[in-house]
Amino acid sequence: MRPALLLCLAASLVGYSSAIKFDLLAAKADDIGSTQRCFAQYVPKDTKVLVTVSVADGFNQRVDYEIVEDGEHPNVYNKKRNIRNEFVNAFDTLHDGNINICFTNTLDDGFLPSSDYKREVDLEVNVGTEAKTIEEITKTKHLPNLEEQTRVLEAMVNDILNEMNYLKGREARMRNTNESTNDRVKWFSLISLFTLVSLGIWQILYLRSYFRRKRLID
């Protein structure tokens, strides 16, 4: 496969990593649900997820966050109170489904809610191979930015190749299944046609014999 095509395919995978920046308004503890912000993303089972949160400075406010899995019995992957500066959390999903990342900004007692009380939150979510690579780079040693991007891109390309090989094998299995089904349908149609023709001939012969016995025909 040509490198240019691999780069295009790698670029298409960036959609599996998402980033968003927003202002989180503060509210009193008894009304914290009114300003809560939640973000959901579907993630398959046994997939690495890397969540990076960066919170700007803000006085008289406390930013908390929680990662919860959808389901009848929600699984809480992480909780963090009073996030300051940057916070990184990595985990492996236990089930297929959405993970919800929710933020709250609690205003200290003695202060009235206002649009002036808010904190800027920068959220980035990496999923799969990209998350594993970034976590590995973070744990081992700091690399130059270009080398980090190269490592991430290389991991993504390998992931693409593995996915393409899987799809190629799946397409071959489906093709074999279709050919086998076509053969079975063909033989079933021939047998059905032969049965219908045989039944028609037998009915004609039986009726001729019956009418002759009744002397209705010669």
N, C-alpha and C positions, 0 to 999 in steps of 0.2 A: 504494500500500500504506500502511496506517495506521502512524503512528510506533510505537504500542504493540506492533504485531506485529513491527516491525523490531527493537525492543528485546528482545523475547522470543527472536527468532531469534539475535540477537547474543549473548544470554546463553547460548544453547545451544552456541555455538562456544567458550566458555571451556574446554570439555573438551579442546580442542586445545592448550591451555596447561596445564601441570601443575606443581605445586610439592609438595615433600616436605621434611620436617625429620626428622633421625634422629641417633642417637649412633653414632659410628664407633669401635669398640674398637681399641686398639693391639695390635700383635703384633711378634715378632721378625722380622727380615728373612727367615730361613729358613722361617718359618711364616706368611708374610703372606697366603697364600691362604685361611687359615681365617677371617679377619675381613674379607675383601674384600666390598664391597657393590656390586652392579651393578643398573642400572635400564635397561630397554629400552623403546623407543617406535618405532612404525612411522611412517616419513616417506616420502612419494613423492619421486621424482627431481626435481632442480632446485628444491628447496624451501629457503627460508631457515630456519635454526635458530639460535636465540639461547639460549645456556646461561649461566645466572648461578649462581655458586657462592659461598657465604659460609661461612667456617670460623671457629668460635670459637677463642679462645686456648687453648693447651694446652702444657704444658712437657714437654720430652724426647720429643716426638712430631713426625713429619713426615707430612703428608697429601699424597698424590699422586693425580692422576686422569688418566683416559684415555678418549677417545671413539673407539670402533671400530665400523665398519659390518659387519653380518653378510654372509656370502658365502663362496664358495670361496677368494677372495683378499681377505681383510679389508682395508679401507681405514682407516687411522688418521687421523682428522680433527684430533685435537689431543692433546697430552700436556702435563701441567703438574706440576712437582715443587715440593713445599713450598709449598702454597697458604696464603697468609696473608690474613686479612680477606676482602675480596670480589674475585672474579675473574670477568670476563665474556668469553665467546668466541662469535663468530658465524661460521657457515660455510654453504655451499650443498651439499646432498646430491648425490652423483654417480649414485646408483642408487635404485630402489625397494627398500625393506626396512627392517629394524630397525636402529636405532643403539643401541649399548650404552654407557652412561656408568658407568664403574667407578671406585671409590674404594678406596684402601688407606691405612692409618695405621701407619707403621713406628715402632717403639719404639727409642730410642737404645740403643747398647751400654752395658752396665753396669746396666741396669734390667730387672727381672723383670715379665712380663705380669701385669696385674691389672685388675679391673673399674674401678679408679680411673683408669686411663689410657684416656681416651676424649676425643673432640672432637666437638662438635655441628656438624653439616653442614646447611646450608640450600640445597636445590637447586631451581631453577626453570627450566623448559624452555618456551620460546615457539616456535611453529611457524607458518610462512606469513606472512600479511599482518601479524599482530600483531607478529611478530618484526621484520619490516622497519620497521614504524612505530616501535617502541621503539628500534631501532638508529639510526634517523634522528634521533629526538629526542635520544638520547644524544650523537650526533656533532655536532649543530648547536648547540643551546643548552639550558640548563636552563629548563624551563617549570614553572609552578605545578602541583601534583599534580592538581588538578581538570582543568586544561587538558590535561595529559598523558592522563588517562583519557578525556577527550572525543575527543582525536585518535585514540587507540587504538580507541575505540568507533566512530568515524566510518569508520576503515579497515576494521573488521570488518563494518560494515553494507554498505559498498561491495563487500566480498568476497562477502557474502551475496547481494546483488543480481546480481553477475556470475554466481554459481553458479546462482541461480534462472533467469536468462536462458539459461544453458547447458542446464539441465535442461528448460526450456520448449522450446528448439529440439530437444533430443534426443527429448522426448516426441512432438513433431510428426513427426520423422523415423520414429520407431517406429510411430506411428499410420498414416502413409502406407505403411510397409512391411507392416503387418498388413492394411490394405485391399487392397493389391496382391496379397498372398498369398491372401486370401479369394477374390478374383476368379479367380485362377489355379486354386485348388482347386475352385471352382464349375464352371469350364469343363472342368477335367479330369474331374470327376465326370459332367458331362453327356456328354462324349465317351466316357467309359468305359461309361456306361449305353447310349448309342446303339450302341457297338461290340458290347456283350453281346447287346442285342436283335437286332441285325442278324445276329450269329453264330447266335443261337438260331433265327431264322426260316430262315436258310440251311440249318442242320442239319435242320430239319423238312422243308423242301422236298427236300433231297437224299435223306433217308431214304424219303420217300414215293415219289420217283422210283426209288430202288433197289429197294424192295419191289415196286413195280409191274413192274419189269423181271424180277424173280424170280417174278412172278405170285403173290405172297403176299397181296396186297390187290388189290381192283378199282380 
